[in-house]
Every structure is written in C-alpha cells, then in structure tokens.
C-alpha cells in the first residue's frame, strides 16, 4: 500500500482524501482479549520497534501471526494519512477474536519506533519482520506457538523473503503481494492507472517506453555510486521528458519534472526495490502459503501476480499453497466499483468479510508439525 510503488499514485491519494468520516464501521470499539504493548529489538540495525501483542483470552491458542505493512511509512494499524482506514487494526481484531494471536508494530521511524524510514530498503524491513519472529521466540510464554507472517502489498513480498531463510516461520499469508518482477509490476500499474484515467493509447505507450528505459538504466548501473547514477539518469530523463508531449507534464516545466522524478527514482528504497524479483524468494519457501488478491486490485493485478506466485511455489516443490482471486475487491480488499485509489476513502468498509473469513479459516485449519506444544493459557 502506502507508496503504491509509484509516486504518481500518492498524488492521486492526496487529491482524493477529503471529507472522509472520522471512524469506520469495522474499527473495533471493544477488545475482548488481552493486549500488551511490546518493544522489538532489531539488533542488526539497532532499531527498536514498538508494537501491540493481542492474545485470545479464552480457548486454545496455537498460532501467532506477525503483520507486515506495505510500502511507505505506516503505523502498526497500517493507517495511511488521509484514507482514514486502519486495515491492520481490523485484521488484528478479527484474527484475535478467532483464536489467533497477533503481533503488529510501527514501521521504523514511525509512531513509537526508532530508526530512519527514509534511508531504509526492503531488506531492512525484512530484517524488522524477522526481528519480530525472534522476539516471539525470546519469550517463554510465546515460543511454543506456530509463527506465521501476514504481509500486505510490499509486506506480501517481505513475508517470503523472511520465510525463505528462517525455518521458524511456519506459514505465510500474502495479501496483494507481488509475484512478478517489480520492474514489470511498475509498468503494469502505470498501464492500468492511465487506462482508468482515460489516457490515450499513445500516451500510455510513451509513458511505458520511458519507464522501461529508466528501469533498465537503474538495473544496468546498480553498482555505481549515487552521484554517478544520478548523472546518467538525469541525462536520460531530460532527453525523454523534453520529447514528451506537454500534456504529459501536467503544467510543470521539464526541469521540475526531472528534479521530482530523479529524486524519487534515486531514493535508497526505490533503487533496491526495482531490482527485486519475488520469485527469487518464493521459489525457496517450503511452508504453507495462502495468497489473496482482489480482481479490482490496480497496484498488484491479480491474474498475473497470483499465477507467478503459484509457479514459483511449484518450483520450490511446495505442495501446500492456495492462490485465490476475490471478485470485486480492490488493493485494500474493500468491495469496490473500479479499484482506483480515489475510491478507497469513499468506501466505508475497511476489509471485506469474505477476505477476513478466508484467512482466519485457513490459518485455523493448518496442521503444523513442529517441536512446540500448543498452549491453552498465556
């Protein structure tokens, strides 16, 4: 979510987020379970993540899920400024009410967590998620639980990164997680968004052609210092933007567009993100996997990404995975009309009940054989 992988979407997000209600129908107003404020230490990065642990107060508890947010700075509720939706608050409440413990945390540099978000990469966020796994193992009252990772959007790519290297992860749930190479995903997003906004085929083709050149330049020069890459990239951007029709500049000068675009593409996060192929990690995942996408998901199109996830898991020899496309749901798993970003704040629903029920049922049905005993009381 959050950055939505391309900066133009963020502009759309700000434009659309006005006059939204102060609360949502699915925001919990009571909490019939245990809640605990926790601090998670990422020793590698010397970062402390502030989070909330929720534990069912009754019945048998055998599983715990770590929630991993998507792109951009968000708190433990995965709240994006302006949208006024708190997806992870709703997910946490639902899962805990259905017998599953949940650990969610503020991104580094957000809320009560330390660290600097702006200079961090996807690898850093994967280390943070793994620190949450290590935190669970460090507690005598939690370490016997089966640990799952549930990531949304970029978090749905981070979950396999951690699961592919840490055998303590017993299952993963991918909510709108990428399956195709990120450079392909970015182009796919641009095509869908421009088409929905009424852009002509000519403008779409011009934009896509420019994106391919930019991503190839970043890829081919990944080993250069930032100053050297900036010189090469700025030269390319000037050439591309000068030759673009004025209508594609939306009233901005060539210099303004180059400066804005260059700063976005040269951020530590983006330079690393654009090189990632989720299959590199999914093809090493051996634990059970549930992957969900909405058919109206614009940032992470359901058909190609679910197919890529399935193919990578098959290559891994993983025999316990499900890929499910949910009709009419958008990137947030709301019931939508078009799936555009402008709809998000206008929809009162935060998470469609169908998605909630599928995930909790899948987790509760998992029979995981591991050397940890189930617990009945924490």
Secondary structure, 3 states (H helix, E strand, C coil): CCCCCCHHHHHHHHHHCCCCCCCCCCCCCCCCEEEEEEEEEECCCCEEEEEEEEEECCCCECEEEEEECCCCCCCCCCCCCCCCCCHHHHHHHHHHHCCCEEEEECCCCCCCCCCCCCCCCHHHHHHHHHHHHHHHHHCCCCCCCEEEEEEECCHHHHHHHHHCCCCCEEEEEEECCCCCCHHHHHHHHHHHHHHHCCCCHHHHHHHHHHHHHHHHHHHHCCCCCHHHHHHHHHHHHHHHHHCCCHHHHCCCCHHHHHHHHHHHHCCHHHHHHCCCCCHHHHCCCCCEEEEEEECCCCCCCHHHHHHHHHHHHHHCCCCCEEEEEECCECCCCCECCCCCHHHHCCCCCCCCHHHHHHHHHHHHHCCCCCCCCCECCC
